[in-house]
Amino acid sequence: MLEGLRANKGGIITWIFLGAIIVVFVISFGPGSFSKGGGGCSGAAPAYAARVNGTTIPAIEWERQYSQLFNLYRAQMGGAFTAELAAQLGLGEQALSQLVDRELVVQEAKRRGLVVTDEELSRAVQAIPAFQQNGAFQADLYEANAKQNFGSPARFEAWYRDQLLYGKMLAALEQTVKVSDAEVKAAWQADADKVAVTFVRFPLAAFSAEAKPSDAEAKAYADKNADRIKAFYDAHPDRFDQKKKVRVRHILARGDDAAARKKIEDAAARVKKGEDFGKVAQAVSDDAATKAKGGELGFVSEGLFDETFAKAALALEPGKVSDPVKSASGWHLIQAEEVVPAKKISLDEARPQIARDILAEEQGRQLAQKRAEAALAAAKSGKKLAELFPAADAAKKVMPVMVGGKPVVAEETGTFSAGSQLVPKLGAAPELVADALHAKAGDVLPKVYPTPAGPVVAAVTVREVPDPKAFDAQRDAVAARLRDARMGQVAAAWLESLRKGARIERNAELLAQAGPVRR
């Protein structure tokens, strides 16, 4: 199976399938390393993320997928990609949709009678680099990793067999995809048509932070925009209907046997005698992600954790310690540090702050646009963007332009092609790309370009046009890339047909609490 995927290097199957496998076995993506709002629960099995035709997708899988997507976007866009922008783009929903689609594919493969044999599974497991030393498979290393990440080798193998089946189903679908020579030539021309720009982005978040609407302005806005205030209130129930939450520490003993329970009972005895809970956690907890922090998990609320774990945590008063609690990952001892009661903020109570927030965003958008237009005028008059918005340079005593406490500096995209869907560091900017491809090196682009993070001004630094003599040498690579794109279209239509015939239940409460990824 893996040999076939390697032969298809760069294809959609390779990217989605092997990429997911690699992420699972990077230590920082193991259970509990993903943290939302300051805490994850490595030891407790979270609530479900979705149910697909009766099959449950655990929330921990969604957390991993969300974290991976967040980091992919951040690598593309740099510091401009924030948790707020992730929420605007619906990143939590994207992550869950990918997991639901994966489950649908696996179920369809089983319905069609596709199987992954024990021999295929064994070969694939032994090929995973995380289980090798000096290129050789190590059974002890495999068992330790599988137990740490999945609880046991058997659980990992069941999960991994489904991933292999997923790949096998998509590989069969990919065999139906064909592209013509004319399509390959056109795609090559788009790929060989290249440009690079220097740009300055005027971040909306920073300008909004700089905007300071007065109480009178906020009241006037609220009085004139009652419908918009209510729409905002209704669209953000998690902000105004806050459930009870408890900030906790925990000690974990992995396993569901008597030895694990005894370990937690011994830890409870030490705490009862007066030892500091955090120091006991550092000494004995099996949760590598929280052990060094004295078992600190952050806030626990309903819907994010194993129900038994959450029930025990939410029943505690500040400073109190639970009895031993059993979850799917083992036995826990839980200490509450802070309890935040449930709170329902009425529309009338929220109205002034909502008005102020919306008004600050609108004013910030206007300020950013004005600054961008002024920068464009200066650039058209002959000034370089890098001179107008320099990076900090202590040796030359140069300080960057600051807005809302954030530096606004000129950046380089690096060279990208006409066929690119995303501009490096900027993301999707189709108007900017179109204008850049009609310009020459040194030209200032003619307008201010809107992007989700803020308006952008840019100038062309590199311009390359296709050389027909190079086509033959690049034909095969372009054809493979084009097949990948076509595969995406075919797969999207096929998946949509699977969704229409499926029973899919999503945990809306879990999605509503998607927030920043912290490391």
C-alpha positions in Angstrom: 0.0 0.0 0.0 2.7 2.5 1.0 4.8 1.6 -2.0 1.9 2.6 -4.2 1.5 5.9 -2.4 5.2 6.7 -2.7 4.9 6.0 -6.5 2.2 8.7 -6.5 4.4 11.2 -4.6 2.8 14.6 -4.6 -0.7 13.3 -5.3 -3.8 14.1 -3.2 -3.7 10.7 -1.6 -0.1 11.2 -0.5 -0.7 14.7 0.9 -3.9 13.9 2.8 -3.2 10.4 3.9 0.5 10.3 4.8 0.3 13.9 6.1 -2.3 12.8 8.7 -0.2 9.8 9.7 2.9 11.9 10.3 1.0 14.4 12.4 -0.4 11.7 14.8 3.1 10.6 15.7 4.8 13.9 16.3 5.0 14.2 20.1 3.6 17.7 20.2 0.4 16.4 18.6 -0.1 13.5 21.0 -3.1 13.4 23.3 -3.3 16.5 25.5 -0.8 18.6 23.6 -3.6 20.6 22.0 -4.9 23.3 24.3 -7.9 25.5 23.9 -8.5 28.4 26.2 -5.4 27.4 28.2 -6.1 23.7 28.8 -6.5 20.4 27.1 -7.3 17.1 28.7 -4.6 14.6 27.9 -5.9 12.1 30.4 -9.6 12.4 30.0 -11.3 11.2 26.8 -13.2 14.2 25.5 -16.8 14.2 24.4 -17.7 13.3 20.8 -17.1 15.6 17.9 -19.5 14.0 15.5 -21.5 10.8 14.8 -21.6 9.4 11.3 -24.2 6.7 10.6 -23.9 5.8 14.3 -20.1 5.8 14.4 -18.6 8.3 16.9 -15.6 10.6 16.1 -13.9 11.5 19.4 -13.3 15.2 20.1 -9.5 14.5 20.5 -9.4 13.7 16.7 -11.1 17.1 15.9 -8.6 18.9 18.2 -5.7 17.3 16.3 -7.2 18.2 13.0 -8.0 21.8 14.0 -4.4 22.2 15.3 -2.9 20.9 12.1 -5.1 23.2 10.0 -4.3 26.2 12.1 -0.6 25.6 11.8 -0.9 25.1 8.0 -2.6 28.5 7.6 -0.2 30.2 10.0 2.8 28.8 8.0 1.2 30.3 4.9 0.2 33.7 6.2 2.6 34.2 9.1 1.6 36.2 12.2 -1.3 37.7 10.3 -3.3 34.4 10.9 -4.9 34.7 14.3 -7.5 32.7 16.2 -10.0 35.4 15.4 -9.4 35.1 11.7 -9.5 31.3 12.1 -13.0 31.7 13.6 -14.1 34.0 10.8 -13.0 31.3 8.3 -14.8 28.6 10.2 -11.6 26.6 10.8 -13.3 24.4 13.4 -16.0 23.5 10.9 -13.4 22.8 8.3 -11.5 20.4 10.6 -14.7 18.6 11.5 -15.9 18.3 7.9 -12.6 16.7 7.0 -13.0 14.1 9.7 -16.6 13.4 8.8 -15.6 13.0 5.1 -12.8 10.6 6.1 -15.3 8.4 8.1 -17.7 8.4 5.1 -14.9 7.2 2.8 -14.0 4.4 5.2 -17.6 3.3 5.6 -18.1 3.3 1.8 -14.9 1.3 1.3 -16.2 -1.3 3.7 -19.6 -1.3 2.0 -17.8 -2.1 -1.3 -15.9 -4.9 0.2 -12.5 -3.4 0.2 -10.2 -4.7 2.9 -6.7 -4.2 4.4 -5.0 -7.5 5.0 -3.0 -8.2 8.1 0.1 -8.4 5.9 -0.6 -4.9 4.4 -1.2 -3.5 7.9 2.1 -5.1 9.2 4.1 -3.7 6.3 2.6 -0.2 6.6 3.2 -0.1 10.4 6.8 -1.1 10.0 7.3 1.6 7.4 6.4 4.4 9.8 9.6 6.4 10.6 8.4 7.1 14.2 8.7 3.4 14.9 12.2 3.0 13.4 15.8 3.4 14.6 18.5 3.6 12.0 16.0 2.6 9.4 15.0 -0.6 11.2 11.6 -1.2 12.8 11.7 -1.5 16.6 8.9 -3.4 18.2 9.5 -1.9 21.6 9.4 1.6 20.2 6.2 0.8 18.3 4.4 -0.6 21.4 5.4 2.3 23.6 4.3 4.9 21.0 1.0 3.1 20.2 0.2 2.8 23.9 1.1 6.4 24.7 -1.0 7.8 21.8 -3.9 5.2 21.6 -3.9 3.3 24.9 -2.7 0.0 23.3 -1.2 -1.4 20.0 -4.6 -3.1 19.3 -6.4 0.3 19.3 -3.8 1.9 17.1 -3.9 -1.0 14.6 -7.7 -0.8 14.4 -7.4 3.0 13.8 -4.5 2.6 11.3 -6.3 -0.1 9.4 -9.1 2.4 8.7 -6.6 5.0 7.5 -5.1 2.5 5.1 -8.6 1.6 3.9 -9.3 5.3 3.4 -6.2 5.5 1.2 -7.1 2.4 -0.7 -10.6 3.8 -1.5 -9.3 7.2 -2.7 -6.5 5.5 -4.7 -9.2 3.5 -6.6 -11.1 6.8 -7.2 -7.9 8.5 -8.4 -7.5 5.8 -11.2 -10.6 7.2 -12.9 -9.0 10.7 -13.3 -7.5 11.7 -16.7 -6.2 14.9 -18.2 -5.5 15.9 -21.8 -2.2 17.2 -23.3 -3.9 20.6 -24.0 -4.8 20.9 -20.4 -1.3 20.1 -19.3 0.2 22.7 -21.7 -2.2 25.4 -20.4 -1.5 24.5 -16.8 2.3 24.7 -17.5 2.0 28.2 -18.9 0.1 29.4 -15.8 2.7 27.8 -13.6 5.7 29.2 -15.5 4.2 32.8 -15.4 5.8 34.1 -12.2 5.9 37.2 -10.1 7.0 38.4 -6.7 5.9 41.5 -4.8 6.8 43.7 -1.9 3.7 44.5 0.1 2.5 46.3 3.2 -0.6 45.0 5.0 -2.5 47.3 7.3 -3.9 44.9 9.9 -7.6 45.5 10.8 -7.1 44.1 14.3 -4.4 46.6 15.1 -6.4 49.6 13.7 -9.5 48.4 15.5 -7.6 48.3 18.8 -6.4 51.9 18.1 -10.0 53.1 17.5 -11.6 54.3 20.7 -15.4 54.9 20.3 -16.8 57.1 23.0 -19.8 56.1 25.1 -21.9 58.6 23.3 -20.9 57.2 19.9 -21.6 53.6 21.1 -25.0 54.6 22.4 -25.9 56.5 19.2 -24.8 53.5 17.2 -26.8 51.1 19.3 -30.0 53.2 19.0 -29.7 53.3 15.2 -28.7 49.7 14.7 -30.9 47.6 17.0 -31.3 44.8 14.4 -27.5 44.5 13.8 -26.9 44.4 17.6 -29.4 41.6 18.0 -28.0 39.7 15.1 -24.5 39.9 16.6 -25.9 38.7 20.0 -27.7 35.8 18.4 -24.6 34.8 16.4 -22.4 34.6 19.5 -24.3 32.5 22.1 -21.0 31.2 23.6 -20.0 34.7 24.4 -23.2 35.7 26.2 -24.5 32.3 27.5 -21.5 31.1 29.4 -21.6 27.7 31.0 -20.0 26.9 34.4 -16.3 26.1 34.1 -13.6 25.0 36.5 -9.9 25.5 36.2 -8.3 22.3 37.3 -5.1 20.3 37.8 -5.0 16.6 37.5 -2.8 13.6 38.2 -3.1 10.7 35.7 -2.3 7.0 36.0 -2.7 5.4 32.6 -4.5 2.1 32.4 -7.8 0.7 33.8 -6.3 -1.9 36.1 -5.9 -2.1 39.9 -2.3 -0.9 39.7 -3.4 2.4 38.1 -6.1 2.9 40.7 -3.7 2.2 43.5 -1.3 4.8 42.1 -4.0 7.4 42.2 -5.1 6.4 45.7 -1.5 6.7 46.9 -1.3 10.2 45.3 -4.6 11.2 47.0 -3.2 10.1 50.3 -0.1 12.2 49.9 -2.3 15.3 49.0 -4.6 14.6 52.0 -1.5 14.6 54.3 -0.7 18.1 53.1 1.6 17.7 50.2 1.2 20.3 47.4 -1.0 18.8 44.6 1.2 20.3 41.9 4.3 18.8 43.3 2.7 15.4 43.6 1.6 15.7 39.9 5.1 16.5 38.9 6.4 13.5 40.7 3.9 10.8 39.7 1.5 11.8 36.9 1.7 9.9 33.6 0.4 12.9 31.6 3.6 14.1 29.9 1.8 17.2 28.5 0.8 18.6 31.9 3.2 16.9 34.4 5.8 19.7 34.3 3.1 22.3 35.0 2.0 20.5 38.1 -1.0 18.9 36.2 -2.4 22.2 35.1 -5.2 21.6 32.5 -6.9 25.0 32.3 -10.6 25.3 32.3 -13.0 22.3 32.0 -16.6 22.8 30.9 -19.4 20.5 29.7 -19.0 19.1 26.2 -15.2 19.3 26.0 -14.1 16.4 28.1 -15.0 12.9 29.1 -18.4 13.1 30.8 -17.2 11.3 34.0 -14.2 13.6 34.2 -16.2 16.7 33.6 -18.9 15.8 36.1 -16.3 15.2 38.8 -14.4 18.4 38.0 -17.6 20.6 37.8 -18.8 19.3 41.2 -15.7 20.6 43.1 -15.3 23.8 45.0 -12.1 25.9 44.8 -9.2 24.1 46.4 -11.1 20.8 46.8 -9.8 17.4 45.5 -11.9 14.7 43.9 -12.1 11.0 44.7 -10.3 8.8 42.1 -12.0 9.2 38.7 -11.9 6.7 35.9 -11.8 7.7 32.2 -11.0 5.9 29.0 -7.3 6.9 29.5 -6.9 5.8 33.1 -7.5 7.0 36.6 -7.4 10.6 37.7 -7.1 12.8 40.8 -8.6 16.2 40.1 -8.1 19.5 42.0 -10.2 22.6 41.4 -8.3 25.9 41.4 -11.0 28.3 40.3 -14.8 28.0 39.7 -16.5 30.4 37.2 -20.3 30.1 37.6 -22.6 29.9 34.7 -23.7 33.3 33.5 -26.3 34.5 31.0 -25.8 38.0 29.8 -29.0 39.6 28.5 -29.2 41.5 25.2 -29.9 44.7 27.1 -26.8 44.2 29.2 -24.6 43.3 26.2 -25.9 46.0 23.9 -23.4 48.8 24.9 -20.3 46.5 24.5 -21.6 45.0 21.3 -22.1 48.5 19.8 -18.7 49.5 21.0 -17.0 46.4 19.4 -18.8 46.8 16.1 -18.1 50.5 15.9 -14.4 50.0 16.8 -14.2 47.4 14.0 -15.8 49.8 11.5 -13.7 52.7 12.5 -10.6 50.5 12.4 -11.5 49.4 8.9 -11.8 53.0 7.8 -8.5 54.0 9.4 -6.7 51.1 7.8 -8.1 52.0 4.4 -7.0 55.6 4.8 -3.5 54.7 5.8 -3.3 52.2 2.9 -4.4 54.9 0.4 -1.9 57.3 1.7 0.9 54.7 1.4 -0.2 53.9 -2.1 0.0 57.6 -3.1 3.5 57.9 -1.5 4.6 54.8 -3.4 3.3 56.1 -6.7 5.3 59.3 -6.1 8.5 57.3 -6.2 9.0 56.2 -2.5 9.9 52.6 -1.8 7.5 50.6 0.4 10.5 49.3 2.4 11.5 52.9 3.1 8.1 54.0 4.1 7.5 51.0 6.4 11.0 49.7 7.5 11.7 46.8 9.7 13.4 47.4 13.0 17.1 47.9 12.7 19.0 48.7 16.0 22.3 49.4 14.2 20.7 52.1 12.1 18.4 53.3 14.8 15.3 52.6 12.7 12.0 51.8 14.3 9.0 50.3 12.5 5.7 52.2 12.1 3.5 51.1 15.0 -0.3 50.9 15.0 -2.3 49.6 17.9 0.9 48.4 19.5 1.8 46.3 16.4 4.5 47.0 13.8 3.5 47.6 10.2 6.4 46.8 7.9 7.0 46.0 4.3 7.3 42.3 3.5 8.4 40.1 0.5 6.2 37.4 -0.9 8.9 35.5 -2.7 8.2 34.3 -6.2 4.9 32.6 -6.9 3.1 31.5 -10.1 0.1 32.8 -11.9 -1.6 29.4 -11.2 -1.1 29.8 -7.4 -4.3 29.8 -5.4 -2.7 31.6 -2.5 -0.1 34.4 -2.3 2.7 33.7 0.1 2.1 35.5 3.4 -1.1 37.0 2.1 -3.4 34.1 1.3 -6.1 34.5 -1.4 -5.7 37.8 -3.3 -7.0 37.3 -6.9 -7.2 40.9 -7.8 -3.6 41.6 -6.7 -2.3 38.6 -8.6 -4.1 39.6 -11.8 -2.7 43.1 -11.7 0.8 41.9 -10.8 0.8 39.6 -13.9 0.0 42.6 -16.1 2.9 44.7 -14.6 6.6 44.7 -14.9 9.3 44.6 -12.2 9.4 47.9 -10.3 5.8 48.8 -10.9 3.6 49.9 -8.0 0.3 48.1 -8.3 -2.6 50.5 -9.0 -5.0 50.0 -6.0 -5.4 49.0 -2.4 -6.4 45.3 -2.2 -8.7 44.0 0.4 -7.7 40.8 2.3 -9.4 39.2 5.4 -6.6 40.5 7.7 -6.6 44.0 6.3 -6.0 46.2 3.1 -2.7 45.7 1.2 -0.5 47.9 -1.0 2.1 46.2 -3.2 4.8 46.7 -5.8 6.3 44.1 -8.2 9.8 43.1 -7.5 10.2 40.0 -9.9 8.5 39.2 -13.2 9.2 36.0 -15.2 7.3 34.9 -18.3 7.1 31.3 -19.7 9.9 29.9 -21.9 8.4 27.4 -24.3 11.7 25.5 -24.6 11.3 24.3 -20.9 7.9 22.7 -21.4 9.0 19.1 -22.3 11.2 18.8 -19.2 8.4 19.9 -16.9 5.5 18.1 -18.7 5.2 15.1 -16.4 5.3 17.1 -13.2 2.6 19.5 -14.4 0.5 16.6 -15.5 0.7 15.0 -12.0 -0.2 18.3 -10.4 -3.2 18.7 -12.8 -4.4 15.2 -12.0 -4.3 16.1 -8.3 -6.5 19.1 -8.9 -8.9 17.1 -11.0 -8.9 14.4 -8.3 -10.0 17.1 -5.8 -13.0 18.0 -8.0 -14.0 14.4 -8.5 -13.5 13.6 -4.9 -15.6 16.6 -3.8 -18.6 15.6 -6.0 -18.3 11.9 -4.8 -18.1 13.0 -1.2 -21.1 15.2 -1.6 -23.1 12.2 -2.8 -22.0 10.2 0.3 -23.0 13.1 2.6 -26.5 13.3 1.1 -27.2 9.7 2.0 -25.6 9.7 5.5 -26.9 10.4 9.0 -24.4 13.0 10.4 -24.7 14.6 13.8 -22.2 17.3 14.7 -21.4 18.6 18.2 -22.3 22.2 17.7 -21.3 23.1 21.2 -17.8 21.8 20.7 -17.4 23.8 17.5 -18.7 27.0 19.2 -15.7 26.9 21.6 -13.1 26.6 18.8 -10.4 29.1 19.8 -6.7 29.8 19.7 -4.1 27.0 19.4 -1.5 27.4 22.1 1.8 25.6 22.4 
